[in-house]
Amino acid sequence: MNHLVFEVGTALVLVAIAAVIAGRLKFSIIPFLIILGMLVGPHAPTIGIINLKFIESAEIIEFLGRIGVLFLLFYLGLEFSVGKLIKSGRSIAIGGTIYVLMNFALGLAYGFLTGFPLYETLIIAGMVSVSSSAIVAKVLVDLRRTGNSETELILGIILFDDIFLAVFLSVMSGLLLGGATSIGGTVLSVLISIGYMLLFFVIARKGSSVLNRLLNIASEEIFIIVVFAALFFIAGFSETIHVAEAIGALLFGLALSETEHSKRIEKLVIPFRDFFGALFFFSFGLSIDPLSLGNTLWLTLGVVALTILGNFVAGMIAGRRSGLSHKASVNIGLTIVSRGEFSIIVANLGIAGGLMPILKPFSALYVLILAILGPLLTKESKRIYNVLNKVFKWSNQNVKNK
């Protein structure tokens, strides 16, 4: 414990170096931070007084990373208008259903075709079905796409995905852990989650005047204390009713997006979002042992290819059904392909339930590859669209429709 501050400081220096390199290369910082985290950790050497194992500080770094997820999702919530989201409710429900059903079906098919037993196959299908809120939020912010026409639908799919995750985890907990959940209890848990989300939409629409008065604080110091205290309390409370803490932060941001203080809050949050967000991706890499990944390489590459295809097709269908252009629909499919924290949560449930040990390295490699490819595909979505447009002549179709 005597070297805790020094360990955390060493980790921060490494993160800073990775950030500088990524900036020089004009590349997303996310892959650099994940790979950096993998290169250090329990298997890393000790160089003089610098201990790269991060054994004492691992829990602290992981907690700081969790804070990063909260700030990422909170900021993303601030960027959107609840009014527009409500108007897009039907598109979100249709798009979310298409996304979840298509990916879950592909995951089931892959699990059975590769010879996994039933429960392992269900876990794989769950992993394939849930996108990474943290990575998607980070990419949208980094690429300055929060104002794009398709981003509201992407946010809606993320929210819909979380409802599915709540249902899936409740059902699988009952199946794997035995007696943990009845059908009635599962239904009640889902209804509570949906009601909780709707509550924040109502607060955003009807309670903005009250929030404006409560946040009418002249002192910047007191203002930021009040906002952050509410953020962490709401995120923590969300976990107690089985709504992901990150989604609680997103909902709180959505509620505040309708207030006259939203821009002031955004300005204050940005430095915290960038700092703690970087620590999340580093801590995620820190949890992966690269030596355990080799045995699952080909198995993982197959499901990665299937995930990219399924997300692209689902994004195209959801976008076009919502009246978005082919270009915007391509952006949807390529943005939501990232996998991260939620897929790891699903895999850990299977491991806790005594399923095949291969799930751990399989899930780690699956998430690592898509956490790297996802931001890359999103960044290059314009070029990918241009290539596909030459093949399918989408722009010519749009001209004819006009």
C-alpha positions as CSV (number, residue, x, y, z in Angstrom):
1,M,0.0,0.0,0.0
2,N,3.0,2.3,0.5
3,H,3.6,2.5,-3.3
4,L,0.0,2.9,-4.3
5,V,0.3,6.5,-5.4
6,F,3.5,5.8,-7.3
7,E,1.8,2.8,-9.1
8,V,-1.2,5.0,-10.1
9,G,1.2,7.7,-11.2
10,T,3.1,5.3,-13.3
11,A,-0.1,4.1,-15.0
12,L,-1.1,7.7,-15.7
13,V,2.3,8.4,-17.3
14,L,1.9,5.4,-19.6
15,V,-1.6,6.6,-20.5
16,A,-0.2,10.0,-21.3
17,I,2.5,8.6,-23.5
18,A,-0.1,6.5,-25.4
19,A,-2.3,9.6,-25.8
20,V,0.6,11.6,-27.2
21,I,1.5,8.8,-29.7
22,A,-2.1,8.5,-30.8
23,G,-2.4,12.2,-31.2
24,R,0.8,12.4,-33.3
25,L,-0.6,9.6,-35.6
26,K,-4.0,11.3,-35.7
27,F,-5.6,8.0,-34.6
28,S,-8.2,6.9,-32.1
29,I,-6.7,6.6,-28.6
30,I,-8.9,3.6,-27.7
31,P,-6.8,0.8,-29.3
32,F,-3.6,2.2,-27.9
33,L,-4.9,2.3,-24.4
34,I,-6.3,-1.3,-24.6
35,I,-3.1,-2.7,-26.0
36,L,-1.0,-0.8,-23.5
37,G,-3.1,-2.2,-20.6
38,M,-2.5,-5.7,-22.0
39,L,1.3,-5.2,-22.2
40,V,1.5,-4.4,-18.5
41,G,-0.2,-6.1,-15.5
42,P,0.7,-9.2,-13.5
43,H,2.8,-10.7,-16.3
44,A,4.9,-7.6,-16.9
45,P,8.4,-7.1,-15.6
46,T,9.6,-4.9,-12.8
47,I,12.1,-2.3,-14.1
48,G,14.1,-0.9,-11.2
49,I,11.7,0.9,-8.9
50,I,9.0,1.0,-11.6
51,N,6.6,-1.9,-11.1
52,L,4.5,-2.5,-14.2
53,K,2.5,-5.3,-12.6
54,F,0.0,-2.8,-11.0
55,I,-1.0,-5.4,-8.4
56,E,-1.7,-3.0,-5.5
57,S,-3.3,-0.4,-7.6
58,A,-5.4,-2.7,-9.9
59,E,-8.7,-2.1,-8.0
60,I,-8.1,1.7,-7.8
61,I,-7.4,1.9,-11.6
62,E,-10.5,-0.2,-12.3
63,F,-12.7,2.1,-10.1
64,L,-11.3,5.2,-11.9
65,G,-12.2,3.5,-15.2
66,R,-15.7,3.0,-14.0
67,I,-15.9,6.7,-13.3
68,G,-14.7,7.3,-16.8
69,V,-17.7,5.3,-18.2
70,L,-20.1,7.4,-16.1
71,F,-18.7,10.7,-17.5
72,L,-18.7,9.4,-21.1
73,L,-22.3,8.4,-20.9
74,F,-23.3,11.5,-18.9
75,Y,-21.8,13.8,-21.5
76,L,-23.4,11.8,-24.3
77,G,-26.8,12.3,-22.6
78,L,-26.3,16.0,-22.3
79,E,-25.7,16.2,-26.1
80,F,-29.2,15.1,-27.0
81,S,-32.7,16.5,-26.9
82,V,-35.2,14.3,-25.1
83,G,-38.0,15.8,-27.3
84,K,-36.3,14.6,-30.5
85,L,-35.7,11.1,-28.9
86,I,-39.4,10.8,-27.9
87,K,-40.5,11.8,-31.4
88,S,-38.2,9.1,-32.7
89,G,-39.6,6.5,-30.3
90,R,-41.1,4.2,-32.9
91,S,-37.9,4.2,-35.0
92,I,-35.9,3.4,-31.9
93,A,-38.2,0.5,-30.9
94,I,-38.1,-0.9,-34.5
95,G,-34.3,-0.3,-34.9
96,G,-33.5,-1.8,-31.5
97,T,-35.6,-4.9,-32.1
98,I,-34.0,-5.5,-35.5
99,Y,-30.5,-5.0,-34.0
100,V,-31.0,-7.3,-31.0
101,L,-32.9,-10.1,-32.8
102,M,-30.5,-10.3,-35.7
103,N,-27.4,-10.4,-33.6
104,F,-28.9,-12.8,-31.0
105,A,-29.9,-15.2,-33.8
106,L,-26.5,-15.0,-35.4
107,G,-24.9,-15.7,-32.0
108,L,-27.2,-18.7,-31.5
109,A,-26.4,-20.1,-34.9
110,Y,-22.6,-19.7,-34.4
111,G,-22.7,-21.3,-31.0
112,F,-24.6,-24.4,-32.3
113,L,-22.5,-24.7,-35.5
114,T,-19.2,-24.7,-33.5
115,G,-20.4,-27.4,-31.1
116,F,-21.0,-25.4,-27.9
117,P,-23.6,-26.8,-25.4
118,L,-26.9,-24.9,-25.0
119,Y,-26.0,-22.6,-22.1
120,E,-22.6,-21.7,-23.5
121,T,-24.4,-21.0,-26.8
122,L,-26.9,-18.7,-25.0
123,I,-24.0,-16.8,-23.4
124,I,-22.2,-16.4,-26.8
125,A,-25.5,-15.1,-28.3
126,G,-25.8,-12.6,-25.4
127,M,-22.2,-11.4,-25.9
128,V,-22.8,-10.9,-29.6
129,S,-26.0,-8.9,-29.0
130,V,-24.8,-6.1,-26.7
131,S,-22.8,-3.1,-28.0
132,S,-20.3,-1.2,-25.9
133,S,-21.9,2.0,-24.6
134,A,-18.6,3.4,-23.4
135,I,-16.7,2.9,-26.7
136,V,-19.6,4.1,-28.8
137,A,-19.9,7.2,-26.7
138,K,-16.2,7.9,-26.9
139,V,-16.1,7.4,-30.6
140,L,-19.1,9.7,-31.2
141,V,-17.4,12.4,-29.1
142,D,-14.0,12.0,-30.6
143,L,-15.3,12.1,-34.2
144,R,-17.6,15.0,-33.4
145,R,-20.7,13.1,-34.6
146,T,-22.9,13.9,-31.7
147,G,-24.9,16.2,-33.9
148,N,-25.3,13.8,-36.8
149,S,-28.8,12.8,-37.9
150,E,-28.2,9.1,-37.2
151,T,-26.8,9.6,-33.7
152,E,-30.1,9.8,-32.0
153,L,-31.0,6.4,-33.4
154,I,-27.6,5.0,-32.3
155,L,-28.4,6.3,-28.8
156,G,-31.8,4.8,-28.9
157,I,-30.4,1.4,-29.9
158,I,-28.0,1.6,-27.0
159,L,-30.9,2.2,-24.6
160,F,-32.9,-0.6,-26.1
161,D,-29.9,-2.8,-25.9
162,D,-29.7,-2.2,-22.2
163,I,-33.3,-3.2,-21.7
164,F,-32.5,-6.5,-23.5
165,L,-29.4,-6.9,-21.4
166,A,-31.5,-6.5,-18.2
167,V,-33.9,-9.2,-19.4
168,F,-31.1,-11.5,-20.6
169,L,-29.0,-11.3,-17.4
170,S,-32.1,-11.8,-15.2
171,V,-33.1,-15.0,-17.1
172,M,-29.6,-16.4,-17.4
173,S,-28.9,-15.7,-13.7
174,G,-32.0,-17.8,-12.9
175,L,-30.9,-20.6,-15.2
176,L,-27.2,-20.7,-14.2
177,L,-27.2,-19.7,-10.5
178,G,-30.3,-21.7,-9.6
179,G,-33.5,-20.3,-8.0
180,A,-32.3,-16.7,-8.4
181,T,-35.1,-15.5,-10.5
182,S,-38.7,-16.6,-11.2
183,I,-40.6,-15.7,-14.3
184,G,-42.7,-13.2,-12.2
185,G,-39.5,-11.8,-10.7
186,T,-37.9,-11.4,-14.1
187,V,-41.0,-9.6,-15.5
188,L,-41.1,-7.3,-12.5
189,S,-37.4,-6.5,-12.8
190,V,-37.8,-5.6,-16.5
191,L,-40.9,-3.4,-15.8
192,I,-39.0,-1.6,-13.1
193,S,-36.1,-0.9,-15.5
194,I,-38.4,0.4,-18.2
195,G,-40.3,2.5,-15.7
196,Y,-37.1,4.0,-14.3
197,M,-36.0,5.0,-17.8
198,L,-39.4,6.5,-18.6
199,L,-39.2,8.5,-15.3
200,F,-36.2,10.4,-16.5
201,F,-37.8,11.2,-19.8
202,V,-40.8,12.6,-17.9
203,I,-38.5,14.6,-15.7
204,A,-36.7,16.0,-18.7
205,R,-39.9,17.0,-20.4
206,K,-41.9,18.3,-17.5
207,G,-39.4,19.1,-14.8
208,S,-36.9,21.4,-16.5
209,S,-38.3,24.4,-14.7
210,V,-37.7,22.8,-11.3
211,L,-34.2,21.7,-12.4
212,N,-33.4,25.2,-13.6
213,R,-34.2,26.6,-10.2
214,L,-32.2,23.9,-8.4
215,L,-29.2,24.5,-10.5
216,N,-29.3,28.3,-10.4
217,I,-26.0,28.4,-8.5
218,A,-23.6,31.3,-9.1
219,S,-20.5,29.6,-7.6
220,E,-18.8,27.2,-10.0
221,E,-17.3,25.3,-7.1
222,I,-20.7,24.6,-5.5
223,F,-22.4,24.0,-8.9
224,I,-19.9,21.2,-9.9
225,I,-20.2,19.6,-6.5
226,V,-24.0,19.5,-6.7
227,V,-24.0,18.1,-10.3
228,F,-21.4,15.5,-9.7
229,A,-22.9,14.4,-6.4
230,A,-26.2,13.9,-8.1
231,L,-24.5,12.0,-11.0
232,F,-22.8,9.5,-8.8
233,F,-25.8,9.0,-6.5
234,I,-28.1,8.4,-9.5
235,A,-25.6,6.0,-11.2
236,G,-25.2,4.1,-7.9
237,F,-28.9,3.9,-7.2
238,S,-29.5,2.6,-10.8
239,E,-27.4,-0.4,-10.0
240,T,-29.6,-1.3,-7.0
241,I,-32.6,-1.7,-9.3
242,H,-30.6,-3.6,-11.9
243,V,-30.2,-0.8,-14.4
244,A,-26.6,-0.4,-15.5
245,E,-24.9,2.5,-13.7
246,A,-23.6,3.8,-17.0
247,I,-27.2,3.9,-18.3
248,G,-28.2,5.8,-15.1
249,A,-25.5,8.4,-16.0
250,L,-26.8,8.6,-19.5
251,L,-30.4,9.1,-18.3
252,F,-29.3,11.8,-15.9
253,G,-27.6,13.6,-18.7
254,L,-30.7,13.3,-20.8
255,A,-32.7,14.9,-18.0
256,L,-30.3,17.8,-17.7
257,S,-30.1,18.3,-21.5
258,E,-33.4,20.2,-21.5
259,T,-32.3,22.7,-18.8
260,E,-30.8,26.1,-19.5
261,H,-27.6,24.9,-17.7
262,S,-26.8,22.1,-20.1
263,K,-24.0,24.0,-21.9
264,R,-22.5,25.1,-18.6
265,I,-22.4,21.5,-17.4
266,E,-20.9,20.2,-20.7
267,K,-18.0,22.7,-20.4
268,L,-17.3,21.5,-16.8
269,V,-17.6,17.8,-17.6
270,I,-15.3,17.6,-20.7
271,P,-11.9,17.5,-18.8
272,F,-13.2,14.8,-16.5
273,R,-14.7,12.8,-19.4
274,D,-11.4,12.8,-21.3
275,F,-9.2,12.0,-18.3
276,F,-11.3,9.2,-16.6
277,G,-12.5,7.9,-20.0
278,A,-8.8,7.1,-20.9
279,L,-8.4,5.2,-17.7
280,F,-11.4,3.0,-18.5
281,F,-9.9,1.7,-21.7
282,F,-6.5,1.2,-20.0
283,S,-8.1,-0.7,-17.1
284,F,-10.0,-2.9,-19.5
285,G,-6.7,-3.9,-21.3
286,L,-5.1,-4.4,-17.9
287,S,-7.7,-7.1,-17.1
288,I,-6.7,-9.2,-20.2
289,D,-3.9,-11.7,-20.1
290,P,-2.5,-11.9,-23.6
291,L,-1.0,-15.4,-23.0
292,S,-4.5,-16.9,-22.7
293,L,-5.8,-15.7,-26.0
294,G,-4.0,-17.9,-28.6
295,N,-6.1,-21.1,-28.2
296,T,-9.4,-19.3,-29.2
297,L,-8.0,-17.3,-32.1
298,W,-9.8,-18.9,-35.0
299,L,-13.0,-19.5,-33.1
300,T,-13.0,-15.8,-32.2
301,L,-12.2,-14.5,-35.7
302,G,-15.3,-16.3,-37.0
303,V,-17.7,-14.7,-34.5
304,V,-16.0,-11.3,-35.1
305,A,-16.7,-11.5,-38.8
306,L,-20.3,-12.6,-38.1
307,T,-20.7,-9.7,-35.7
308,I,-19.4,-7.1,-38.2
309,L,-21.8,-8.4,-40.9
310,G,-24.8,-8.6,-38.5
311,N,-24.3,-5.1,-37.2
312,F,-23.8,-3.6,-40.6
313,V,-27.0,-5.2,-42.0
314,A,-29.0,-4.4,-38.9
315,G,-27.8,-0.8,-39.0
316,M,-28.7,-0.5,-42.7
317,I,-32.2,-1.9,-42.1
318,A,-32.8,0.2,-39.0
319,G,-31.5,3.4,-40.6
320,R,-33.5,3.0,-43.9
321,R,-36.7,2.1,-42.0
322,S,-36.3,5.3,-40.0
323,G,-36.0,7.4,-43.2
324,L,-32.2,8.0,-43.0
325,S,-29.9,8.1,-46.0
326,H,-27.8,5.2,-47.0
327,K,-24.7,7.1,-45.7
328,A,-26.3,7.6,-42.3
329,S,-27.4,4.0,-42.2
330,V,-23.8,2.8,-43.0
331,N,-22.6,5.0,-40.1
332,I,-25.1,3.3,-37.7
333,G,-24.0,-0.2,-38.7
334,L,-20.3,0.6,-38.3
335,T,-20.6,2.6,-35.1
336,I,-22.5,0.1,-33.0
337,V,-20.1,-2.8,-33.9
338,S,-17.8,-2.1,-30.9
339,R,-18.0,-4.6,-28.1
340,G,-16.7,-4.0,-24.5
341,E,-17.9,-3.9,-20.9
342,F,-21.3,-5.5,-21.4
343,S,-20.0,-8.4,-23.4
344,I,-17.5,-9.1,-20.6
345,I,-20.3,-8.9,-18.0
346,V,-22.3,-11.5,-19.9
347,A,-19.3,-13.8,-20.2
348,N,-18.5,-13.5,-16.5
349,L,-22.0,-14.6,-15.7
350,G,-21.4,-17.8,-17.6
351,I,-18.0,-18.3,-15.9
352,A,-19.6,-17.8,-12.5
353,G,-22.3,-20.3,-13.4
354,G,-19.6,-23.0,-14.0
355,L,-19.7,-23.1,-17.8
356,M,-16.7,-23.9,-20.0
357,P,-13.5,-22.1,-19.0
358,I,-12.8,-21.3,-22.7
359,L,-15.5,-18.5,-22.4
360,K,-13.0,-16.2,-20.5
361,P,-10.2,-16.0,-23.2
362,F,-12.8,-16.2,-25.9
363,S,-14.7,-13.2,-24.6
364,A,-11.5,-11.3,-23.9
365,L,-10.2,-11.7,-27.5
366,Y,-13.6,-11.1,-29.0
367,V,-14.0,-7.8,-27.1
368,L,-10.3,-6.7,-27.8
369,I,-10.6,-7.2,-31.5
370,L,-13.9,-5.4,-31.8
371,A,-12.9,-2.7,-29.4
372,I,-10.0,-2.0,-31.8
373,L,-11.9,-2.6,-35.1
374,G,-15.0,-0.8,-34.0
375,P,-13.5,2.7,-33.7
376,L,-11.5,2.1,-36.9
377,L,-14.6,1.1,-38.9
378,T,-16.5,4.1,-37.5
379,K,-13.6,6.5,-38.4
380,E,-13.4,5.1,-42.0
381,S,-17.2,4.9,-42.5
382,K,-17.1,7.6,-45.2
383,R,-14.6,5.7,-47.3
384,I,-16.5,2.5,-46.8
385,Y,-19.7,4.2,-47.9
386,N,-18.0,5.6,-51.0
387,V,-16.8,2.1,-52.0
388,L,-20.2,0.5,-51.4
389,N,-21.9,3.4,-53.2
390,K,-19.9,2.6,-56.3
391,V,-21.2,-1.0,-56.2
392,F,-24.8,-0.4,-55.3
393,K,-25.3,3.1,-56.9
394,W,-27.1,4.5,-53.8
395,S,-26.6,8.1,-54.7
396,N,-28.2,7.5,-58.1
397,Q,-31.2,6.0,-56.4
398,N,-31.6,9.1,-54.2
399,V,-31.5,11.3,-57.3
400,K,-34.2,9.3,-59.0
401,N,-36.4,9.4,-55.8
402,K,-36.2,13.2,-55.9
